[in-house]
Amino acid sequence: MYSKERVLQSKYQLYLMKHKQKTRTHNDGVGYLHKDSDMNKTYRCEWKTEHKYPWITETLSKKDCHDFVKRVMKSKFWQQHGKGSVRLEFMKDMKHRTAIAGRGSAGSIRLSPKYASKYVILHELVHAAGYYNHGRGFRILLLKIVSRFLGREVANDLKQNFKNEGLKISKIREPICYDAWKEKYLRLEGRFE
């Protein structure tokens, strides 16, 4: 027969495993590559901000895109939050048939010439920094990079849109220690007995 303390310790280990999984999928950029349940909501929020501040999506020339990416790469911000240098490439210009504005992956971003703008570049750079889905970690870094390179006003509007859409933008709390978890668990267990 297992002692109650041993059962509690195994339940605490389960709590830690769940917490680690939750943190990995939202905060550190190495979560699920294929599960992207927040993508459509994130895009809706971005479109609202782009509608309010149309200058952030003005199409840039290829040279201006390269200059802007270089500026971001040289910044202290990218040295702290990015993952090294990023190569900029352009997709074939499909004119009105283009379905995507850009793609970001580890070490490179690809832009559609029609939609190449400062905002799209920043969005794809966050993907290149390791946040492949549009989860909480992506949104946190996106707000920081937008605030740094497009201004606080734009970032605050985007942040408010995320909140209105019910998307979380706060960091996940650290797991609580065993003693605090045990006290909380026993208190809650007593309610249901």
Secondary structure, DSSP 8 states (H G I E B T S, - for coil): ---HHHHHHHHHHHHHHHHHHHHHHHTSS-S-SS--TTHHHHHHHHHHHHHH-GGGG----HHHHHHHHHHHHHSHHHHHHS-S--EEEE----GGG---SEEEETTEEEE-TTT--HHHHHHHHHHHTT--SSSHHHHHHHHHHHHHHH-HHHHHHHHHHHHHTT---S-------HHHHHHHHHHHHHHT-
